[in-house]
């Protein structure tokens, strides 16, 4: 994992969505400096010390996989495919968790539409997990009382999710399962800067100078 722990950590990257609010397009293929976001994300996760990465594909599965595989500098990942008609975020998470090796002790669940996250941001979440209270199995960043991503949790939480306990992935899961959740307070707004709509994309360029562009086929 890092210098902080020998914990075996994996990542599940959620990239199965339809992108309904952004014009029926795959948000993870938005490009920053001519690189798709999902490829940058996988590189950052790898550089953060995570060697096991599962990508959950769905509506644009072949195109997303091609964007990852087309780079010789992108680490190897495992793909799982969720049928488009069955898509839901809780379903995507369960599918990704089920594909992990049994030796994994903790997992980062990572949406693929947070364009500003850095290697250090992922490492900071992992450090928060290592130093969480012993009675907490789940860590999620909170910025100005807004829940952020990615989140990280242990094998006990993984087991509960795979067993279908609660609607993990829905917005109120953290409050429903509050006994096991460590709300990690941080001022890092990169954890809550996601792209859900064209307005978000335009606002990001205006407020931060970071310009995301659609690849030609989706422009």
Secondary structure, DSSP 8 states (H G I E B T S, - for coil): -BTTB---EEEEEEE----GGGTS--GGG-EETTEEHHHHHHHHHHHTT--EEEEEE-TTHHHHHHHHHT-TTS---EEEE--GGG--HHHHHHHHHHTS-TT--EEEEEES--TT--HHHHHHHHHHHHTS-TT--EEEEEETTEEEEEEEEEHHHHHHHHTT-S-TTSTTHHHHTGGGEEEEE---GGGG----SHHHHHHHHHHH---EE--GGG-
